[in-house]
């Protein structure tokens, strides 16, 4: 039996919660997550500088905590009968030996997909690379500082590329603010009632729409009309929702999904390192956010299906002590 499907009897699973409770929890969670996101980003809407405001990066990170706030409030208002750390996967439900490989996939997988999507963009002619002089990246550095570089540009590129790996680990912290809500609580909870495929799609759409406060300001897709940009974000989030949901369920913990999310964010700037001078990078076509990235995400999903890794086989349920007669329980 594979590591992703091996039952772990150390952590008991409780029966699925009633549909009416799932509906109430989902409604409350979404309302709080959306309201908190708009509240945090509101200062940027009131500031003419918008995303160029000096404090914009701080608000963008703060916005990522909204799903966690929503999850905590939801679990308090509509308790499931289980502990929040177990229900959200914050406390791993399986031994580390059974999911440590998923950590490597979560850490390195998005980097590989980001590189491959950039290669694909180059092959179809929507991205132009300069792998000899790195002229585009050199121009970016020149805008920041007119002083000559103390080391060769190729070494700067190499160091910048290597920094993606520790950057993914650092980004896991703010990414957990999102994942504790989306993959920790919402997607597994919906999966109990709808099944894993519908839950991944519904969560992806909700997650994509949640980005509206910043996408409509020009974040990620500044070259597109706001509504179309939001549609692009929904497609991206829906595809990624399948992969992050798989990591969450296969690993029995939200930490692997948070690491993958952090790695996706850290990999976003990779195309900028290799672009040729005079060829701007457009997220619409290049990187995981663009349609070439979607192709790679779809191929990754297809691979999981062909390998029979998704939908994830669920661990055996064991009635917890003292839970007899309890109607509701947290998703596992």
C-alpha positions in Angstrom: 0.0 0.0 0.0 1.4 3.4 -0.9 2.3 6.1 1.6 -0.6 8.3 0.5 -3.2 5.7 1.2 -1.9 3.9 4.2 -4.4 4.1 7.1 -3.0 5.4 10.4 -4.9 4.1 13.3 -3.2 6.5 15.8 -5.6 9.3 14.9 -9.3 8.4 15.1 -11.7 9.6 12.4 -15.2 10.7 13.3 -18.4 10.3 11.2 -19.1 12.9 8.5 -21.2 15.9 9.6 -24.8 16.4 8.5 -25.4 18.3 5.2 -27.2 21.2 7.0 -24.1 21.7 9.2 -21.8 21.7 6.1 -24.0 24.3 4.4 -24.0 26.6 7.5 -20.3 26.3 8.1 -19.5 26.9 4.4 -21.7 29.9 4.3 -20.3 31.5 7.4 -16.7 30.7 6.4 -17.0 32.2 2.9 -18.8 35.3 4.2 -16.1 36.0 6.9 -13.2 35.2 4.5 -14.5 37.5 1.8 -15.5 40.3 4.2 -12.1 40.2 6.0 -10.2 40.3 2.6 -12.1 43.3 1.4 -11.7 45.0 4.8 -7.9 44.5 4.7 -7.5 45.7 1.1 -10.0 48.6 1.4 -7.2 51.2 2.1 -5.7 50.4 -1.3 -9.0 51.2 -2.9 -9.2 54.5 -1.1 -5.6 55.4 -2.1 -5.1 56.6 -5.6 -1.7 54.8 -5.7 -3.5 51.4 -5.3 -1.1 48.5 -5.4 1.8 51.0 -5.7 1.2 52.3 -2.2 4.1 51.8 0.1 2.1 49.7 2.5 0.5 47.5 -0.1 2.9 44.5 0.5 1.9 44.5 4.2 -1.8 44.4 3.4 -1.3 41.7 0.8 0.3 39.5 3.4 -2.3 40.4 6.0 -5.1 39.4 3.5 -3.7 35.9 3.5 -4.7 35.5 7.1 -8.4 36.0 6.3 -9.2 32.3 5.6 -7.6 31.3 8.9 -9.7 33.8 10.8 -12.8 32.6 9.0 -11.9 29.0 9.8 -11.4 29.6 13.5 -14.6 31.6 13.9 -16.6 29.0 11.9 -15.3 26.1 14.0 -16.3 28.0 17.2 -19.8 29.0 16.0 -20.5 25.6 14.4 -18.4 23.1 16.3 -18.0 19.7 14.7 -17.3 17.7 17.8 -13.6 17.4 17.1 -10.5 19.5 17.8 -9.7 22.4 15.4 -6.1 21.2 15.1 -7.3 17.8 13.9 -10.1 19.0 11.7 -8.0 21.5 9.8 -5.0 19.1 9.5 -2.8 21.5 11.5 -1.9 18.5 13.6 -0.8 15.7 11.2 -3.1 12.7 11.2 -0.4 10.2 10.1 3.1 9.4 11.0 5.8 11.6 9.4 7.2 8.6 7.7 4.0 8.2 5.7 4.0 11.7 4.2 7.6 13.1 4.2 7.9 12.4 0.5 4.9 14.6 -0.1 6.9 17.5 1.5 9.5 17.1 -1.2 6.9 17.1 -3.9 5.2 20.1 -2.4 8.6 21.9 -2.1 10.2 21.1 -5.5 7.1 20.3 -7.6 5.9 23.9 -8.1 9.5 25.0 -9.0 9.7 22.3 -11.7 6.3 23.2 -13.1 7.2 26.9 -13.2 10.4 26.2 -15.1 8.6 23.8 -17.5 5.8 26.4 -18.1 8.5 29.0 -19.0 10.1 26.5 -21.4 6.8 25.8 -23.0 6.1 29.6 -23.3 9.4 29.9 -25.1 8.7 27.0 -27.4 5.3 28.5 -28.5 6.9 32.0 -28.9 5.1 33.9 -26.2 8.3 34.2 -24.1 11.8 35.2 -25.3 14.8 34.0 -23.2 18.4 35.2 -23.1 20.3 32.4 -21.5 23.7 33.9 -22.4 23.7 37.5 -21.3 20.4 37.5 -19.2 19.8 41.0 -20.7 16.3 41.4 -19.4 17.3 40.7 -15.8 20.3 42.9 -16.2 18.1 45.8 -17.3 15.9 45.2 -14.2 18.9 45.4 -11.9 20.2 48.6 -13.7 16.9 50.3 -13.0 17.3 49.6 -9.3 21.0 50.6 -9.1 23.1 52.2 -11.9 26.3 50.9 -10.2 28.0 48.0 -12.1 27.6 44.5 -10.6 30.5 43.3 -8.5 30.0 39.7 -9.8 29.0 38.4 -13.2 25.3 38.6 -14.1 25.2 34.8 -14.6 26.2 34.3 -11.0 23.5 36.8 -9.9 20.9 34.8 -11.8 22.1 31.5 -10.3 22.0 32.9 -6.8 18.5 34.4 -7.4 17.3 31.1 -8.8 18.6 29.1 -5.8 16.9 31.5 -3.4 13.6 30.2 -4.6 14.0 27.1 -2.5 14.5 28.8 0.9 12.0 31.4 -0.2 9.4 28.6 -0.5 10.0 27.6 3.1 9.7 31.2 4.2 6.5 31.7 2.2 4.9 28.7 3.8 4.2 30.8 6.9 1.9 33.4 5.2 0.6 30.6 2.8 -0.6 28.7 5.9 -2.9 31.6 6.6 -4.8 30.7 3.4 -4.4 27.0 3.4 -5.7 26.5 7.0 -9.0 27.8 5.6 -9.1 26.5 2.0 -7.5 23.1 2.2 -7.5 22.8 6.0 -11.2 23.3 6.6 -13.3 24.0 3.5 -12.2 21.6 0.8 -12.1 18.4 3.0 -15.4 19.4 4.5 -17.1 19.8 1.1 -15.5 16.6 0.0 -17.4 14.7 2.7 -20.7 15.7 1.1 -19.9 16.4 -2.6 -16.9 14.1 -3.3 -13.3 15.1 -3.9 -13.7 16.3 -7.5 -16.6 18.6 -7.0 -15.1 19.9 -3.7 -11.8 20.8 -5.5 -13.7 22.7 -8.2 -16.1 24.5 -5.8 -13.2 25.4 -3.5 -11.1 26.6 -6.5 -13.9 28.9 -7.7 -14.5 30.3 -4.2 -10.7 30.7 -3.7 -10.3 32.5 -7.0 -13.2 34.9 -6.3 -11.7 35.6 -2.9 -8.8 37.3 -4.7 -11.2 39.9 -6.2 -10.1 42.8 -3.9 -6.6 42.7 -5.4 -7.2 41.3 -8.8 -9.6 44.0 -9.7 -6.9 46.5 -8.7 -4.5 45.0 -11.3 -2.7 42.4 -9.3 -1.3 39.4 -11.2 -3.0 40.3 -14.5 -2.5 44.0 -15.1 -2.7 43.7 -18.8 -6.3 42.3 -18.8 -9.6 44.0 -18.1 -10.5 43.5 -14.4 -13.4 41.0 -15.0 -11.3 38.9 -17.4 -8.4 39.0 -15.0 -10.6 37.7 -12.2 -11.8 34.9 -14.6 -8.1 34.0 -15.2 -7.5 33.8 -11.5 -10.5 31.5 -11.0 -9.2 29.1 -13.6 -5.7 29.1 -12.1 -7.0 28.6 -8.6 -9.4 25.8 -9.6 -6.5 23.8 -11.3 -4.2 24.4 -8.3 -7.0 23.5 -5.9 -7.0 19.9 -7.2 -3.2 19.5 -6.6 -3.2 21.2 -3.2 -6.3 19.3 -2.2 -4.5 16.1 -3.2 -1.5 17.0 -1.0 -3.7 17.8 1.9 -5.7 14.6 1.8 -2.8 12.3 0.8 -0.6 13.7 3.6 -3.3 14.0 6.2 -2.0 17.4 7.1 -2.4 21.0 5.8 1.3 21.6 6.1 2.1 20.0 2.8 -0.5 22.1 1.0 0.9 25.3 2.7 4.5 24.4 1.6 3.3 23.9 -2.0 1.4 27.2 -1.9 4.5 28.9 -0.6 6.6 27.3 -3.3 4.1 28.4 -6.0 4.5 32.0 -4.7 8.3 31.8 -4.5 8.5 30.5 -8.1 6.5 33.3 -9.6 9.5 35.4 -10.4 11.6 32.7 -12.2 10.6 33.9 -15.8 12.0 37.3 -15.0 15.5 35.9 -14.5 15.9 34.5 -18.0 13.9 36.9 -20.2 15.5 38.8 -23.0 15.8 42.6 -23.1 12.7 44.3 -24.6 10.5 41.3 -24.0 8.3 41.9 -21.0 6.9 38.9 -19.1 3.2 38.6 -19.2 1.4 36.5 -16.5 -1.3 35.8 -19.0 0.9 33.6 -21.1 4.0 32.8 -19.0 4.5 31.1 -15.6 2.0 29.0 -13.6 -0.5 32.0 -13.7 -0.6 32.0 -17.5 -2.2 29.6 -19.9 1.1 27.8 -20.5 1.2 27.1 -16.8 -2.3 25.8 -16.9 -1.2 23.3 -19.4 1.4 22.0 -17.0 -1.1 22.0 -14.1 -3.6 20.0 -16.2 -0.9 17.5 -17.1 -0.1 17.1 -13.4 -3.7 16.5 -12.6 -4.0 13.9 -15.4 -0.9 12.2 -14.0 -2.5 11.9 -10.6 -5.6 10.4 -12.1 -3.7 7.9 -14.3 -1.6 6.9 -11.3 -4.8 6.4 -9.3 -3.6 8.9 -6.7 -6.7 11.2 -7.1 -9.3 10.9 -5.7 -7.4 10.0 -2.6 -8.3 6.8 -0.9 -9.5 7.7 2.6 -8.1 6.1 5.8 -10.4 3.7 7.6 -12.7 5.4 10.1 -12.5 4.5 13.7 -15.1 5.6 16.2 -13.4 7.8 18.8 -14.0 7.1 22.5 -16.9 8.9 23.9 -18.2 9.8 20.4 -20.9 7.2 20.2 -24.2 8.8 19.2 -22.5 12.0 18.0 -24.1 13.2 14.8 -21.4 15.6 13.6 -17.7 15.2 13.2 -14.8 16.9 11.4 -13.6 15.8 8.0 -10.6 13.7 7.7 
